[in-house]
Amino acid sequence: MNKITYFGHSAFRIVTSNGLNIWIDPWLDNPKAPEKSGQPDADIILVTHAHGDHLGNTAELASASSAEVVAIHEIQQYLLSCGVPNVTGMNIGGTYRTKGLAVTMVMAVHSSSIQDQDMMIYGGEAAGFVVRLEDGLVIYHAGDTALFYDMSLIGELYRPDIAMLPIGDHYVMGPKEAAYAAKLIGAPLIIPMHYGTFPALSGTVDEFVRELEARAPDVSVEALLPGQTLTQQ
């Protein structure tokens, strides 16, 4: 059994059926995050883009756990320069195979930069990840993104079982656009993310569900609360 735990904003931990701990965008002290209980385990950390609300606690978590970080080349180079020891760089369109996983970096439509004191550093392109777990379950984390029609290709090529989609609006897709994205992707289960963390992220799960009923009524929604876990075969 695979376990997916939501930590607020866009942060997730996936514990695979083989016991592998995968983190995606681990901003673990975000305003919606559950209270920390010790240092979490991590084997692999996936970073969709460089903004602080997604790069988050990556360096701290990687250094404490010796986890491998996987990110686009520019983020890799930045983290290596900060002393993070084990960072694998890749780029959009490629697949990286490690520890029984297949990690494919796919496009997202968003910006990406690192605020380093008074300097803004280019963080490469924003991305999403399609992760095929050891037992074949496929999870798509869209990262921060606008709606784009090539999401249909992600659905067609990789057939995700679960898609994690932003719904908050303003900086990412709103509920209407996210519902259309769900239709294009075709995953049977959607986990909404990136909403409610700040006042600007005003999209709600209720709005998303209403829009989804009109566009893709066969798709299910699992709106996890921060700290809540979904168990999936």
C-alpha positions, 0 to 999 in steps of 0.5 A: 500500500502507498500512503500520500500525506498532505502537508499544506500548500503543495507539500506532499510525502509519499511512502511507497509500498516498499517503504521509500519516502518521497517528498514533493515541494517540502515547505514544511513550515507553511501557514497550513502545515501540521505541527512538526513532530521530529525530523521526517525521513526522506529518501528522495525530494522532488522540487518543481520550481525555485520559489520559496514556497516550494523549494521550502525546507529542501536543503534542511531536509536533505542535509538531515536525512542524506536524501537525494534531491531531484530538480531542474539543472539551475536549482541543482547548481544552486543547491550544490553551491549551498552545500547540499551534497546529493542533488540530481539535475534534469530537465523537462521531457526527461525521465530519471530512474532511481530506487525503482522509481521512474521520475519524469519531469514535465512542463508547467506554465509558471515562473521560477526564481530564488530570492537570495537576500537582495538578489534574485537568481534565475531558477530555470523553468518551472516543472511538474513531475510524473512519478511511477512508483515501484508497484506501477502506481502513477502520480502526477504533481503539476507544480505551480501552473496555468492551464495548458492544452498539452496536459492532455499529452501528459494524460495520454502518455503517462496515464496517471492514477492520481493528479495533484492540481493547484486550484488557488487562482491568482498565481496558479490555476483557479477552480474552473481552469483546474477542472478543465485540466482534470478533464484533459489529464483523465486521472480518476482521482484528483487531490487539490493543492495550493489553495487557502495558504494566503488570502490571494489563493482564494479558490476553494474545493467546493468551487472546484468540485462544482466545476468538475461536476460540469466538465468531468463528472466521473473524476473523484476528488480527495481533498486532504486536510494538512496532516491527513493521509490517503492510502492507495494501492 
